[in-house]
Amino acid sequence: MKYLKIHTDQKVDLELLQNAILQLKGVISVEIIDEENPESELKKAFAKTKEQLKKGDYETLVNDIFEILTKNNSK
């Protein structure tokens, strides 16, 4: 799977942009991620935890989540 990252300004209608991209041939899904929102960072962290949990790599998992929480609280 390949990804396309699009940076937008504050004025863009994200729902309209999402619908337009979904109309393109070969596009399966579109996800809007707000990098200013800590929930988006947590979502990314939890997405990669499945493999860490399978391997029993709990220390890295906890460190990754702790880093995200402390990084966003320092803003």
Sequence and secondary structure as in RCSB ss.txt:
>XXXX:A:sequence
MKYLKIHTDQKVDLELLQNAILQLKGVISVEIIDEENPESELKKAFAKTKEQLKKGDYETLVNDIFEILTKNNSK
>XXXX:A:secstr
         TTS HHHHHHHHHTSTT        TTSHHHHHHHHHHHHHHHHHHT HHHHHHHHHHHHHHHHT 
